[in-house]
Amino acid sequence: MTSRTDEALGYEQARDELVEVVRRLEAGGTTLEESLALWERGEELARVCRRWLEGARARLDAALAEEGEETARAE
């Protein structure tokens, strides 16, 4: 579940934090509990990024559809 704080994160903020989480996991040296907490945080951040990207895709699709309609009317 994503918290309200996560929902307020911008795409770049979430992506940057996700990169840091992955770096820490790849570096190792953490306990099992720390690794699990990092993994869970990474999953939350990935969901935030996915929502941002899906929203951007929807906006782009809507803009392209509107442009196509305008082009069709002009012809």
C-alpha positions as CSV (number, residue, x, y, z in Angstrom):
1,M,0.0,0.0,0.0
2,T,1.3,3.4,-0.9
3,S,1.3,6.2,1.7
4,R,0.1,9.8,1.2
5,T,3.7,10.9,1.3
6,D,4.5,8.6,-1.6
7,E,1.5,9.9,-3.6
8,A,3.0,13.4,-3.2
9,L,6.3,12.4,-4.6
10,G,7.1,13.6,-8.1
11,Y,8.2,11.1,-10.7
12,E,11.9,12.2,-10.5
13,Q,11.9,12.1,-6.7
14,A,10.5,8.6,-6.7
15,R,12.8,7.4,-9.5
16,D,15.9,8.8,-7.7
17,E,15.0,7.2,-4.4
18,L,14.3,3.9,-6.2
19,V,17.8,4.1,-7.8
20,E,19.3,4.6,-4.4
21,V,17.3,1.6,-3.0
22,V,18.5,-0.6,-5.8
23,R,22.1,0.6,-5.3
24,R,21.9,-0.3,-1.6
25,L,20.4,-3.7,-2.3
26,E,23.0,-4.5,-4.9
27,A,25.8,-3.4,-2.5
28,G,24.8,-5.9,0.1
29,G,25.9,-5.7,3.6
30,T,22.5,-5.3,5.0
31,T,20.6,-7.6,7.4
32,L,17.7,-9.7,6.1
33,E,15.2,-7.3,7.8
34,E,16.9,-4.2,6.2
35,S,16.9,-5.9,2.8
36,L,13.2,-6.8,3.1
37,A,12.4,-3.2,4.1
38,L,14.4,-1.9,1.2
39,W,12.7,-4.3,-1.2
40,E,9.3,-3.2,0.1
41,R,10.2,0.5,-0.3
42,G,11.4,-0.2,-3.8
43,E,8.1,-1.9,-4.7
44,E,6.2,1.2,-3.4
45,L,8.4,3.6,-5.3
46,A,8.1,1.5,-8.5
47,R,4.3,1.8,-8.1
48,V,4.5,5.6,-7.8
49,C,6.7,5.7,-10.9
50,R,4.3,3.5,-12.8
51,R,1.3,5.6,-11.9
52,W,3.2,8.8,-13.1
53,L,4.1,7.1,-16.4
54,E,0.6,5.7,-16.9
55,G,-0.8,9.2,-16.3
56,A,1.7,10.7,-18.8
57,R,0.8,8.1,-21.4
58,A,-2.9,8.8,-21.0
59,R,-2.3,12.5,-21.4
60,L,-0.2,11.9,-24.5
61,D,-2.8,9.5,-26.0
62,A,-5.5,12.1,-25.4
63,A,-3.4,14.9,-27.0
64,L,-2.7,12.7,-30.0
65,A,-6.3,11.7,-30.4
66,E,-7.4,15.3,-30.2
67,E,-4.8,16.3,-32.8
68,G,-6.0,13.4,-35.0
69,E,-9.6,14.7,-34.7
70,E,-8.5,18.2,-35.6
71,T,-6.6,17.0,-38.6
72,A,-9.6,14.9,-39.8
73,R,-11.9,17.9,-39.5
74,A,-9.5,20.0,-41.5
75,E,-9.4,17.6,-44.4
